[in-house]
């Protein structure tokens, strides 16, 4: 009867054949594809494509429509003394109100490499932004690892509690005949019954904790999870990773490339630029400033511009970029130092767990023998139910601790892989 109640509390045990196997690599892949942060990468690609299209327009002809209307307080005039001349000369003065409308076409012939440098900067910025997104997604693996192994530990606890409940139920049923015959006190059976009820309470608590962890994984990865899903422990090889492939390391290099690209663009801004132009318009006056008539006109030419002195602006910009690259180097060094410390702590934890597991085998063997003697003594009425439950729980706890440590050892090895940036 008690076992039936426990199975009702844990429907997954009834549907083992329907269990779906879920693994850590499955969640890692879902992080890359379904986490909201992943969508930012597509947005960055779209923004970069639009930026490059805009930069390419620098090589296209530029077309402008300009119109002006002015009034000036004075105009050019020429006065001749015609008293001693046999003929008269009339030199008109332009009107003080003047109008002009032009269509101006300009074409870059050479811009000193500015557009090419701007493209290089755009690519460098895109690479750095994508690296930041990749690092952010990768760092979510730590939360996934924590939730994943927490669920595995809960499942082990649940399985162990179920076995304990089943064993206590069998033991209780065997003692009930002794109670009916009057050789065993009813309080012994009642104590076992109370312990079984406490196990049911713990099972309900474990189910609630697992439900919360499943919701957390769903939020992080977008994977739809069911309570019947089976979380599979990672199968690790004996080969230990040594190289560091953390995305942050590559991102530091990408951020340095951004400042290199900015420095290159700043240098290009000092290069001369050559452009051709055509200006066609209609104005009063036209090109003849002594005419007050509306006339069309065309001007064709080329223009060279060159900033030959910038008050040391370029030098200070380069110094600024050098300082910012130094800051990135310092941040990388601090990150690597913190990573090295975390790796040392993980290695120490792995070594400790391996040593503890060796002792766990001895402890569980000894406590199993103690429990068997207690079972016999309880059946003979030479010890109380409390004493038996103490030995029973001690043996169960030792087995549970050993199973826990096995999982914690795998978790620490996975954490080492995470710290080094390698894949399972």
C-alpha positions in Angstrom: 0.0 0.0 0.0 2.7 2.5 0.9 4.7 1.6 -2.2 1.6 2.3 -4.3 1.3 5.7 -2.7 4.9 6.5 -3.5 4.5 5.5 -7.1 1.5 7.8 -7.3 3.7 10.6 -6.0 6.3 9.9 -8.7 4.5 9.1 -12.0 7.8 9.1 -13.9 8.6 5.6 -12.4 5.5 4.3 -14.1 6.4 5.8 -17.5 10.1 4.9 -17.7 9.5 3.5 -21.2 8.3 7.0 -22.3 11.3 8.9 -21.0 13.2 11.2 -23.4 17.0 11.3 -22.9 18.4 14.8 -22.5 22.1 15.7 -22.4 24.3 18.7 -21.8 25.3 19.1 -25.4 21.6 19.3 -26.3 21.2 22.3 -24.0 24.4 23.9 -25.2 23.2 23.7 -28.8 19.8 25.1 -27.7 21.6 28.0 -26.1 23.3 28.8 -29.4 20.1 28.6 -31.4 17.1 29.5 -29.1 18.4 31.8 -26.4 17.1 35.4 -27.0 20.7 36.7 -26.9 21.5 34.5 -30.0 19.1 36.7 -32.1 21.4 39.6 -31.5 23.9 38.0 -33.8 21.5 38.1 -36.8 20.7 41.7 -36.0 24.4 42.6 -35.9 24.9 41.0 -39.3 22.0 43.0 -40.8 23.2 46.3 -39.3 26.7 45.6 -40.6 25.4 44.9 -44.1 23.5 48.2 -44.1 26.6 50.0 -42.9 28.7 48.6 -45.7 26.1 49.6 -48.3 26.3 53.2 -46.9 30.1 53.2 -47.0 30.1 52.0 -50.6 28.1 55.0 -51.7 31.2 57.1 -51.1 32.4 55.8 -54.5 29.1 56.8 -56.2 28.6 60.3 -57.8 27.1 62.8 -55.5 24.2 64.8 -56.8 23.0 68.0 -55.1 20.4 70.7 -56.0 21.3 74.1 -54.6 19.4 77.4 -54.9 20.3 80.8 -53.5 18.7 84.3 -53.5 20.7 87.2 -52.1 20.6 90.9 -51.8 23.8 92.9 -51.2 24.4 96.4 -50.1 26.9 97.2 -52.9 27.9 95.8 -56.3 30.9 96.1 -58.7 30.7 99.3 -60.9 33.1 100.9 -63.4 33.2 104.7 -63.9 34.7 106.1 -67.2 35.4 109.7 -67.9 34.0 109.9 -71.4 34.2 113.7 -71.9 37.4 113.5 -74.1 36.3 110.3 -76.0 34.7 110.5 -79.4 32.2 107.7 -78.4 30.3 106.8 -75.3 30.9 103.7 -73.2 28.1 102.3 -71.1 29.3 99.7 -68.4 26.2 98.4 -66.6 26.3 97.5 -62.9 24.7 94.2 -61.8 21.6 94.3 -59.7 21.9 94.1 -56.0 19.4 91.2 -55.9 20.9 88.0 -57.4 19.5 84.5 -57.9 21.1 81.2 -58.7 20.0 77.5 -59.0 22.5 74.7 -59.7 22.8 71.0 -60.0 26.2 69.9 -58.6 27.7 66.6 -59.4 30.9 65.4 -57.6 32.8 62.2 -58.0 35.5 60.9 -55.7 38.6 60.0 -57.6 40.7 59.1 -54.6 39.9 59.5 -51.0 43.2 58.5 -49.5 41.9 55.1 -48.4 39.3 56.6 -46.0 36.4 54.4 -47.2 38.5 51.3 -47.1 39.6 52.1 -43.6 36.0 52.7 -42.5 35.1 49.3 -43.9 37.9 47.7 -42.0 36.7 49.4 -38.8 33.1 48.2 -39.5 34.3 44.6 -39.8 36.4 44.8 -36.7 33.5 46.3 -34.7 31.2 43.5 -36.0 33.8 40.8 -35.0 34.1 42.4 -31.5 30.4 42.6 -31.0 29.9 39.0 -32.2 32.6 37.9 -29.8 30.9 39.6 -26.9 27.6 37.9 -27.8 29.4 34.5 -28.0 31.1 35.1 -24.7 27.7 36.0 -23.1 26.0 32.9 -24.5 29.0 30.7 -23.4 28.8 32.1 -19.9 25.2 30.9 -19.6 26.6 27.3 -19.8 27.6 27.7 -16.2 24.0 28.2 -15.1 22.9 25.3 -17.3 25.5 23.1 -15.8 24.4 24.0 -12.3 20.7 23.3 -13.0 21.5 20.1 -15.0 23.6 18.5 -12.3 21.2 19.7 -9.6 18.4 17.8 -11.3 20.6 14.7 -11.6 21.3 14.9 -7.9 17.6 15.3 -7.2 16.8 12.2 -9.3 19.4 10.2 -7.4 18.0 11.3 -4.1 14.5 10.4 -5.3 15.6 7.0 -6.4 17.4 6.4 -3.1 14.4 7.5 -1.1 12.1 5.2 -3.1 14.4 2.3 -2.4 14.4 3.2 1.3 10.7 3.4 1.4 10.3 0.1 -0.4 12.7 -1.6 2.0 11.0 0.0 5.1 7.6 -1.1 3.7 8.8 -4.7 3.3 10.3 -4.6 6.8 7.1 -3.2 8.3 5.0 -5.8 6.7 7.2 -8.6 8.0 6.9 -7.1 11.5 3.2 -6.8 11.5 2.8 -10.5 11.9 4.9 -10.3 15.1 2.6 -7.5 16.4 -0.5 -9.7 15.8 1.3 -12.5 17.6 2.2 -10.2 20.5 6.0 -10.7 20.3 6.6 -7.2 18.8 5.3 -3.9 20.2 3.0 -1.9 17.9 5.2 1.1 18.5 7.9 -0.5 16.4 5.7 -0.8 13.3 4.3 2.8 14.0 7.9 4.1 14.0 8.5 2.6 10.6 5.2 3.9 9.3 6.2 7.4 10.5 9.5 7.1 8.7 7.8 6.1 5.5 5.5 9.2 5.7 8.6 11.4 6.2 10.1 9.9 3.1 6.9 10.8 1.2 7.2 14.4 2.4 10.8 14.5 1.1 9.7 13.1 -2.2 7.2 15.9 -2.6 9.8 18.5 -1.8 12.2 17.0 -4.3 9.5 17.1 -7.0 8.9 20.8 -6.3 12.6 21.6 -6.5 12.9 19.7 -9.8 10.0 21.6 -11.3 11.7 24.9 -10.5 15.0 23.7 -12.1 13.1 22.5 -15.2 11.5 25.9 -15.6 14.9 27.6 -15.3 16.4 25.4 -18.0 13.4 26.1 -20.2 14.0 29.8 -19.8 17.7 29.6 -20.6 17.6 27.2 -23.5 14.0 27.3 -24.9 13.9 23.5 -24.7 10.5 22.2 -23.6 11.0 19.8 -20.7 8.8 17.3 -19.1 9.0 15.7 -15.6 9.5 12.3 -17.3 12.7 13.4 -19.1 15.8 11.5 -18.2 18.9 13.6 -17.6 21.9 11.6 -18.9 25.3 12.0 -17.1 28.0 13.2 -19.5 30.5 10.5 -20.6 33.9 12.0 -20.2 37.2 10.7 -21.6 40.3 10.2 -19.5 42.1 12.8 -21.6 42.4 16.1 -19.8 42.1 19.3 -21.8 45.1 21.7 -21.4 44.7 24.5 -24.0 42.4 27.4 -23.3 39.7 28.1 -25.9 37.5 30.5 -23.9 35.7 32.9 -26.2 36.7 35.8 -24.0 40.3 35.3 -25.0 39.5 35.7 -28.7 37.2 38.6 -27.8 40.0 40.5 -26.2 42.0 40.2 -29.4 39.0 41.4 -31.5 38.6 44.4 -29.3 42.3 45.3 -29.8 41.8 45.0 -33.6 39.0 47.6 -33.3 41.5 50.2 -31.9 44.0 49.2 -34.6 41.3 49.9 -37.3 40.5 53.2 -35.6 44.1 54.2 -35.6 44.4 53.3 -39.3 41.3 55.4 -40.1 42.6 58.4 -38.2 45.8 58.2 -40.2 43.8 58.1 -43.4 42.0 61.3 -42.5 45.3 63.1 -43.0 45.7 61.8 -46.6 44.9 64.1 -49.6 41.6 63.6 -51.4 40.9 64.2 -55.0 37.5 64.7 -56.6 36.0 65.9 -59.8 32.9 68.0 -60.1 30.4 69.5 -62.6 28.2 72.4 -61.6 25.4 73.3 -64.1 22.9 76.0 -63.3 20.8 79.0 -64.2 21.2 82.4 -62.5 20.9 86.1 -62.6 23.7 86.9 -63.2 25.3 83.8 -64.7 29.0 83.6 -65.0 29.1 87.1 -66.6 28.9 89.3 -63.5 28.2 92.4 -65.5 25.0 91.0 -66.9 21.6 91.5 -65.4 20.0 88.8 -67.5 19.1 85.2 -66.6 21.7 82.9 -68.2 22.6 79.2 -68.0 26.2 78.2 -67.1 28.4 75.1 -66.6 31.6 74.8 -64.5 33.8 71.7 -64.7 36.8 71.1 -62.5 38.7 69.0 -60.0 39.4 69.6 -56.3 42.3 68.5 -54.1 42.0 68.8 -50.3 44.8 68.0 -47.9 45.0 68.7 -44.2 48.7 69.5 -43.8 48.5 70.5 -40.1 46.2 69.1 -37.4 47.8 70.6 -34.2 49.0 67.1 -33.2 45.5 65.7 -33.2 46.6 62.5 -35.0 49.4 61.9 -32.5 47.2 62.3 -29.5 44.6 60.0 -31.1 47.2 57.3 -31.5 48.3 57.7 -28.0 44.7 57.3 -26.8 44.3 54.1 -28.8 47.5 52.8 -27.4 46.3 53.4 -23.8 42.9 51.8 -24.6 44.7 48.7 -26.0 46.8 48.6 -22.8 43.6 48.6 -20.7 42.3 45.6 -22.7 45.6 43.8 -22.1 45.3 44.4 -18.4 41.7 43.2 -18.4 42.8 40.0 -20.3 45.5 39.4 -17.7 43.1 39.8 -14.9 40.6 37.4 -16.6 43.3 34.8 -17.2 44.5 35.1 -13.6 41.0 34.6 -12.3 40.6 31.6 -14.7 43.8 30.1 -13.5 42.7 30.4 -9.9 39.3 28.8 -10.7 41.1 25.9 -12.5 43.4 25.3 -9.5 40.3 25.2 -7.2 38.6 22.8 -9.6 41.6 20.5 -9.8 41.8 20.4 -6.0 38.1 19.6 -5.7 38.5 16.7 -8.2 41.4 15.3 -6.3 39.5 15.5 -3.0 36.4 13.8 -4.5 38.4 11.0 -5.9 40.0 10.3 -2.5 36.6 10.5 -0.8 35.1 8.0 -3.2 37.8 5.5 -2.3 36.8 5.8 1.4 33.1 5.8 0.5 33.3 2.2 -0.7 34.7 1.1 2.7 32.2 3.2 4.7 29.1 1.8 2.8 30.4 -1.8 3.2 30.8 -1.4 7.0 27.4 0.4 7.5 25.6 -2.2 5.4 26.9 -4.9 7.8 25.8 -2.8 10.8 22.3 -2.4 9.2 22.0 -6.2 8.6 22.8 -6.9 12.2 20.2 -4.3 13.3 17.6 -5.9 11.1 18.1 -9.2 12.8 18.2 -7.7 16.3 15.0 -5.8 15.5 13.2 -8.9 14.4 14.3 -10.6 17.7 13.2 -7.6 19.7 16.6 -6.9 21.2 16.8 -3.3 19.9 14.3 -0.5 19.5 12.9 0.8 16.2 14.7 4.1 16.8 18.1 2.3 17.0 17.3 0.3 13.9 16.2 3.4 12.0 19.4 5.1 13.0 21.5 2.3 11.5 19.2 2.1 8.5 19.4 5.8 7.8 23.2 5.9 8.3 23.7 3.1 5.7 21.3 4.8 3.3 23.0 8.2 3.8 26.4 6.6 3.2 25.2 5.2 -0.2 23.5 8.5 -1.1 26.7 10.4 -0.2 28.7 8.1 -2.4 26.3 8.6 -5.4 26.4 12.3 -4.8 30.1 12.4 -4.9 30.2 10.5 -8.1 28.0 13.1 -9.7 29.9 16.0 -8.1 33.1 14.5 -9.5 31.6 14.5 -13.0 30.3 18.0 -12.4 33.8 19.3 -11.5 35.3 17.7 -14.6 32.6 19.3 -16.7 33.4 22.6 -14.9 37.0 22.2 -15.9 36.0 21.7 -19.5 33.8 24.8 -19.2 36.7 26.9 -17.7 39.0 25.8 -20.6 36.4 26.5 -23.2 36.5 23.0 -24.8 33.5 20.9 -25.8 32.1 17.8 -24.2 
